[in-house]
Each structure stands twice: as C-alpha cells, then as structure tokens.
Amino acid sequence: MEQFQFKTNINCGGCIGSVKPHLDNELRIKEWSVDTDNPNKILTIKSENISEQEIIELIKKAGFSIEPLS
C-alpha cells in the first residue's frame, strides 16, 4: 500500500463532505483523511495502484486545489 500526502484547501467539514464521494467512490483508495488543523490542510491517502496524478485530478474535479507535499 502506498501513502501520499498533499497540501489542499479542504478546510472544513463542508469541504470534506464535498470531496468525500469522489474519494470514497475510487476503489483503489483504501483510507484517506484531511488534517484541517494543519495550516496546509494536509490530505493523506493510502491506496493501491493509483498514481499521484490521478489523485490530483480527483480532487481538482471536486473543486479543490491540491499540490504534492514535498
């Protein structure tokens, strides 16, 4: 299982609710969470056989900004 972390603008419960269907419907994503207390709103994703770019496209499709955490 791979783990990815991203800086996002997912900053509240409503935002998490908006992105939830996009992440939950992607079967290759096994677990995900957003640390809204962190100033960078860190999205952590544990997945199998999905690329970083595919995750970025999913989050952008949901209407949020996202960039890989370096």
A tleap script that builds the chain and sets N, CA, C and O, in Angstrom:
source leaprc.protein.ff14SB
mol = sequence {
  NMET GLU GLN PHE GLN PHE LYS THR ASN ILE
  ASN CYS GLY GLY CYS ILE GLY SER VAL LYS
  PRO HIE LEU ASP ASN GLU LEU ARG ILE LYS
  GLU TRP SER VAL ASP THR ASP ASN PRO ASN
  LYS ILE LEU THR ILE LYS SER GLU ASN ILE
  SER GLU GLN GLU ILE ILE GLU LEU ILE LYS
  LYS ALA GLY PHE SER ILE GLU PRO LEU CSER
}
set mol.1.N position { 0.847 -1.176 0.000 }
set mol.1.CA position { 0.000 0.000 0.000 }
set mol.1.C position { 0.889 1.234 0.000 }
set mol.1.O position { 1.881 1.305 0.725 }
set mol.2.N position { 0.519 2.195 -0.817 }
set mol.2.CA position { 1.259 3.453 -0.902 }
set mol.2.C position { 0.553 4.531 -0.094 }
set mol.2.O position { -0.663 4.492 0.094 }
set mol.3.N position { 1.335 5.495 0.380 }
set mol.3.CA position { 0.743 6.649 1.067 }
set mol.3.C position { 1.201 7.915 0.369 }
set mol.3.O position { 2.383 8.088 0.072 }
set mol.4.N position { 0.242 8.798 0.111 }
set mol.4.CA position { 0.519 10.093 -0.493 }
set mol.4.C position { 0.042 11.181 0.455 }
set mol.4.O position { -0.924 10.996 1.195 }
set mol.5.N position { 0.739 12.333 0.423 }
set mol.5.CA position { 0.281 13.493 1.193 }
set mol.5.C position { 0.290 14.708 0.289 }
set mol.5.O position { 1.185 14.896 -0.535 }
set mol.6.N position { -0.747 15.536 0.472 }
set mol.6.CA position { -0.929 16.712 -0.370 }
set mol.6.C position { -1.317 17.917 0.473 }
set mol.6.O position { -1.959 17.787 1.515 }
set mol.7.N position { -0.917 19.087 0.003 }
set mol.7.CA position { -1.388 20.353 0.556 }
set mol.7.C position { -2.662 20.704 -0.205 }
set mol.7.O position { -2.677 20.675 -1.435 }
set mol.8.N position { -3.738 21.040 0.524 }
set mol.8.CA position { -5.020 21.328 -0.132 }
set mol.8.C position { -5.656 22.581 0.462 }
set mol.8.O position { -5.098 23.213 1.359 }
set mol.9.N position { -6.824 22.923 -0.050 }
set mol.9.CA position { -7.642 23.977 0.562 }
set mol.9.C position { -8.957 23.384 1.092 }
set mol.9.O position { -9.974 24.075 1.162 }
set mol.10.N position { -8.922 22.105 1.462 }
set mol.10.CA position { -10.072 21.431 2.078 }
set mol.10.C position { -10.033 21.793 3.563 }
set mol.10.O position { -9.304 21.163 4.329 }
set mol.11.N position { -10.807 22.801 3.982 }
set mol.11.CA position { -10.573 23.380 5.301 }
set mol.11.C position { -11.718 23.284 6.300 }
set mol.11.O position { -11.637 23.885 7.370 }
set mol.12.N position { -12.786 22.546 5.987 }
set mol.12.CA position { -13.886 22.456 6.953 }
set mol.12.C position { -14.693 21.184 6.691 }
set mol.12.O position { -14.463 20.474 5.712 }
set mol.13.N position { -15.630 20.918 7.576 }
set mol.13.CA position { -16.477 19.741 7.427 }
set mol.13.C position { -17.263 19.743 6.130 }
set mol.13.O position { -17.452 18.693 5.516 }
set mol.14.N position { -17.721 20.906 5.709 }
set mol.14.CA position { -18.458 21.007 4.454 }
set mol.14.C position { -17.593 20.650 3.258 }
set mol.14.O position { -18.048 19.999 2.318 }
set mol.15.N position { -16.339 21.086 3.305 }
set mol.15.CA position { -15.399 20.759 2.226 }
set mol.15.C position { -15.133 19.264 2.197 }
set mol.15.O position { -15.097 18.651 1.130 }
set mol.16.N position { -14.945 18.678 3.380 }
set mol.16.CA position { -14.722 17.237 3.456 }
set mol.16.C position { -15.933 16.504 2.895 }
set mol.16.O position { -15.779 15.514 2.181 }
set mol.17.N position { -17.142 16.980 3.209 }
set mol.17.CA position { -18.358 16.385 2.672 }
set mol.17.C position { -18.420 16.453 1.156 }
set mol.17.O position { -18.926 15.537 0.507 }
set mol.18.N position { -17.900 17.548 0.589 }
set mol.18.CA position { -17.899 17.701 -0.868 }
set mol.18.C position { -16.927 16.758 -1.560 }
set mol.18.O position { -17.211 16.255 -2.647 }
set mol.19.N position { -15.788 16.519 -0.934 }
set mol.19.CA position { -14.761 15.688 -1.561 }
set mol.19.C position { -14.962 14.196 -1.261 }
set mol.19.O position { -14.447 13.341 -1.981 }
set mol.20.N position { -15.710 13.892 -0.200 }
set mol.20.CA position { -15.907 12.508 0.259 }
set mol.20.C position { -16.405 11.564 -0.846 }
set mol.20.O position { -15.818 10.495 -1.018 }
set mol.21.N position { -17.453 11.906 -1.598 }
set mol.21.CA position { -17.917 10.958 -2.630 }
set mol.21.C position { -16.855 10.670 -3.691 }
set mol.21.O position { -16.764 9.550 -4.193 }
set mol.22.N position { -16.062 11.673 -4.028 }
set mol.22.CA position { -15.024 11.479 -5.049 }
set mol.22.C position { -13.971 10.488 -4.561 }
set mol.22.O position { -13.514 9.637 -5.325 }
set mol.23.N position { -13.588 10.598 -3.293 }
set mol.23.CA position { -12.566 9.711 -2.747 }
set mol.23.C position { -13.135 8.334 -2.400 }
set mol.23.O position { -12.485 7.316 -2.637 }
set mol.24.N position { -14.340 8.301 -1.841 }
set mol.24.CA position { -14.944 7.028 -1.452 }
set mol.24.C position { -15.304 6.160 -2.659 }
set mol.24.O position { -15.284 4.933 -2.564 }
set mol.25.N position { -15.629 6.782 -3.784 }
set mol.25.CA position { -16.020 6.025 -4.977 }
set mol.25.C position { -14.824 5.487 -5.762 }
set mol.25.O position { -14.994 4.685 -6.680 }
set mol.26.N position { -13.618 5.926 -5.406 }
set mol.26.CA position { -12.411 5.418 -6.056 }
set mol.26.C position { -11.935 4.205 -5.259 }
set mol.26.O position { -11.365 4.349 -4.177 }
set mol.27.N position { -12.173 3.009 -5.803 }
set mol.27.CA position { -11.919 1.768 -5.071 }
set mol.27.C position { -10.446 1.534 -4.753 }
set mol.27.O position { -10.122 0.777 -3.838 }
set mol.28.N position { -9.555 2.177 -5.497 }
set mol.28.CA position { -8.123 1.989 -5.232 }
set mol.28.C position { -7.665 2.771 -4.003 }
set mol.28.O position { -6.583 2.515 -3.475 }
set mol.29.N position { -8.486 3.728 -3.541 }
set mol.29.CA position { -8.176 4.469 -2.322 }
set mol.29.C position { -8.746 3.696 -1.152 }
set mol.29.O position { -9.956 3.490 -1.062 }
set mol.30.N position { -7.872 3.269 -0.257 }
set mol.30.CA position { -8.272 2.420 0.875 }
set mol.30.C position { -8.612 3.249 2.112 }
set mol.30.O position { -9.563 2.927 2.824 }
set mol.31.N position { -7.858 4.301 2.375 }
set mol.31.CA position { -8.093 5.174 3.522 }
set mol.31.C position { -7.710 6.591 3.127 }
set mol.31.O position { -6.808 6.798 2.315 }
set mol.32.N position { -8.399 7.558 3.703 }
set mol.32.CA position { -7.999 8.944 3.482 }
set mol.32.C position { -8.442 9.784 4.673 }
set mol.32.O position { -9.390 9.443 5.379 }
set mol.33.N position { -7.731 10.892 4.879 }
set mol.33.CA position { -8.089 11.826 5.939 }
set mol.33.C position { -7.526 13.198 5.589 }
set mol.33.O position { -6.564 13.325 4.831 }
set mol.34.N position { -8.159 14.228 6.170 }
set mol.34.CA position { -7.692 15.600 5.989 }
set mol.34.C position { -7.445 16.179 7.374 }
set mol.34.O position { -8.311 16.126 8.247 }
set mol.35.N position { -6.254 16.731 7.564 }
set mol.35.CA position { -5.911 17.394 8.823 }
set mol.35.C position { -6.258 18.873 8.681 }
set mol.35.O position { -5.427 19.674 8.253 }
set mol.36.N position { -7.491 19.230 9.041 }
set mol.36.CA position { -7.934 20.622 8.888 }
set mol.36.C position { -7.309 21.541 9.932 }
set mol.36.O position { -7.388 22.762 9.796 }
set mol.37.N position { -6.688 20.979 10.976 }
set mol.37.CA position { -5.997 21.803 11.973 }
set mol.37.C position { -4.631 22.265 11.474 }
set mol.37.O position { -4.102 23.270 11.949 }
set mol.38.N position { -4.065 21.539 10.528 }
set mol.38.CA position { -2.779 21.910 9.956 }
set mol.38.C position { -2.983 23.095 9.010 }
set mol.38.O position { -3.930 23.080 8.224 }
set mol.39.N position { -2.128 24.121 9.061 }
set mol.39.CA position { -2.302 25.276 8.155 }
set mol.39.C position { -2.292 24.907 6.676 }
set mol.39.O position { -2.867 25.625 5.858 }
set mol.40.N position { -1.642 23.786 6.319 }
set mol.40.CA position { -1.591 23.348 4.924 }
set mol.40.C position { -2.720 22.397 4.548 }
set mol.40.O position { -2.782 21.929 3.411 }
set mol.41.N position { -3.631 22.102 5.514 }
set mol.41.CA position { -4.795 21.238 5.247 }
set mol.41.C position { -4.361 19.949 4.555 }
set mol.41.O position { -4.762 19.668 3.426 }
set mol.42.N position { -3.540 19.175 5.249 }
set mol.42.CA position { -2.889 18.002 4.668 }
set mol.42.C position { -3.882 16.860 4.429 }
set mol.42.O position { -4.549 16.386 5.349 }
set mol.43.N position { -3.958 16.440 3.173 }
set mol.43.CA position { -4.745 15.276 2.770 }
set mol.43.C position { -3.791 14.090 2.705 }
set mol.43.O position { -2.797 14.123 1.980 }
set mol.44.N position { -4.095 13.049 3.462 }
set mol.44.CA position { -3.305 11.821 3.453 }
set mol.44.C position { -4.156 10.721 2.835 }
set mol.44.O position { -5.302 10.506 3.229 }
set mol.45.N position { -3.579 10.035 1.865 }
set mol.45.CA position { -4.291 8.976 1.161 }
set mol.45.C position { -3.454 7.707 1.183 }
set mol.45.O position { -2.272 7.723 0.841 }
set mol.46.N position { -4.080 6.606 1.588 }
set mol.46.CA position { -3.460 5.287 1.490 }
set mol.46.C position { -4.196 4.550 0.384 }
set mol.46.O position { -5.421 4.435 0.396 }
set mol.47.N position { -3.418 4.054 -0.574 }
set mol.47.CA position { -4.051 3.499 -1.772 }
set mol.47.C position { -3.215 2.380 -2.372 }
set mol.47.O position { -2.086 2.117 -1.957 }
set mol.48.N position { -3.810 1.737 -3.357 }
set mol.48.CA position { -3.137 0.699 -4.124 }
set mol.48.C position { -3.356 0.962 -5.609 }
set mol.48.O position { -4.487 1.145 -6.058 }
set mol.49.N position { -2.280 0.978 -6.351 }
set mol.49.CA position { -2.329 1.066 -7.817 }
set mol.49.C position { -3.003 2.324 -8.343 }
set mol.49.O position { -3.709 2.268 -9.350 }
set mol.50.N position { -2.798 3.454 -7.682 }
set mol.50.CA position { -3.289 4.722 -8.206 }
set mol.50.C position { -2.121 5.700 -8.182 }
set mol.50.O position { -1.317 5.695 -7.251 }
set mol.51.N position { -2.034 6.523 -9.192 }
set mol.51.CA position { -0.909 7.455 -9.276 }
set mol.51.C position { -1.224 8.764 -8.547 }
set mol.51.O position { -2.380 9.119 -8.317 }
set mol.52.N position { -0.168 9.447 -8.203 }
set mol.52.CA position { -0.305 10.761 -7.572 }
set mol.52.C position { -1.128 11.686 -8.475 }
set mol.52.O position { -1.978 12.436 -7.993 }
set mol.53.N position { -0.872 11.628 -9.779 }
set mol.53.CA position { -1.586 12.480 -10.730 }
set mol.53.C position { -3.081 12.162 -10.771 }
set mol.53.O position { -3.899 13.074 -10.896 }
set mol.54.N position { -3.445 10.905 -10.670 }
set mol.54.CA position { -4.868 10.526 -10.664 }
set mol.54.C position { -5.570 11.080 -9.420 }
set mol.54.O position { -6.722 11.505 -9.496 }
set mol.55.N position { -4.887 11.075 -8.291 }
set mol.55.CA position { -5.462 11.640 -7.069 }
set mol.55.C position { -5.643 13.154 -7.227 }
set mol.55.O position { -6.679 13.705 -6.856 }
set mol.56.N position { -4.639 13.805 -7.773 }
set mol.56.CA position { -4.727 15.253 -8.005 }
set mol.56.C position { -5.929 15.577 -8.894 }
set mol.56.O position { -6.673 16.515 -8.609 }
set mol.57.N position { -6.119 14.816 -9.955 }
set mol.57.CA position { -7.250 15.047 -10.858 }
set mol.57.C position { -8.584 14.845 -10.141 }
set mol.57.O position { -9.532 15.593 -10.380 }
set mol.58.N position { -8.667 13.844 -9.267 }
set mol.58.CA position { -9.898 13.597 -8.495 }
set mol.58.C position { -10.253 14.803 -7.622 }
set mol.58.O position { -11.405 15.237 -7.591 }
set mol.59.N position { -9.266 15.331 -6.922 }
set mol.59.CA position { -9.512 16.448 -6.008 }
set mol.59.C position { -9.847 17.717 -6.792 }
set mol.59.O position { -10.721 18.483 -6.386 }
set mol.60.N position { -9.168 17.941 -7.895 }
set mol.60.CA position { -9.488 19.117 -8.729 }
set mol.60.C position { -10.895 19.002 -9.302 }
set mol.60.O position { -11.606 20.001 -9.409 }
set mol.61.N position { -11.297 17.799 -9.668 }
set mol.61.CA position { -12.650 17.562 -10.187 }
set mol.61.C position { -13.686 17.906 -9.114 }
set mol.61.O position { -14.783 18.368 -9.428 }
set mol.62.N position { -13.329 17.676 -7.841 }
set mol.62.CA position { -14.217 18.007 -6.732 }
set mol.62.C position { -14.237 19.509 -6.446 }
set mol.62.O position { -15.047 19.978 -5.646 }
set mol.63.N position { -13.347 20.263 -7.098 }
set mol.63.CA position { -13.361 21.723 -6.966 }
set mol.63.C position { -12.365 22.294 -5.974 }
set mol.63.O position { -12.521 23.432 -5.532 }
set mol.64.N position { -11.353 21.532 -5.618 }
set mol.64.CA position { -10.385 21.993 -4.628 }
set mol.64.C position { -8.983 22.064 -5.234 }
set mol.64.O position { -8.669 21.379 -6.207 }
set mol.65.N position { -8.154 22.913 -4.630 }
set mol.65.CA position { -6.768 22.975 -5.066 }
set mol.65.C position { -5.978 21.921 -4.311 }
set mol.65.O position { -6.304 21.578 -3.174 }
set mol.66.N position { -4.939 21.413 -4.952 }
set mol.66.CA position { -4.135 20.335 -4.374 }
set mol.66.C position { -2.749 20.385 -4.993 }
set mol.66.O position { -2.593 20.625 -6.190 }
set mol.67.N position { -1.746 20.154 -4.158 }
set mol.67.CA position { -0.386 20.005 -4.665 }
set mol.67.C position { 0.357 19.007 -3.791 }
set mol.67.O position { 0.116 18.926 -2.587 }
set mol.68.N position { 1.265 18.246 -4.403 }
set mol.68.CA position { 2.010 17.255 -3.631 }
set mol.68.C position { 2.798 17.919 -2.510 }
set mol.68.O position { 3.332 19.015 -2.683 }
set mol.69.N position { 2.867 17.267 -1.387 }
set mol.69.CA position { 3.651 17.761 -0.263 }
set mol.69.C position { 5.090 17.296 -0.470 }
set mol.69.O position { 5.359 16.099 -0.568 }
set mol.70.N position { 6.004 18.251 -0.534 }
set mol.70.CA position { 7.399 17.854 -0.788 }
set mol.70.C position { 8.192 17.779 0.486 }
set mol.70.O position { 9.381 17.461 0.454 }
savepdb mol mol.pdb
quit
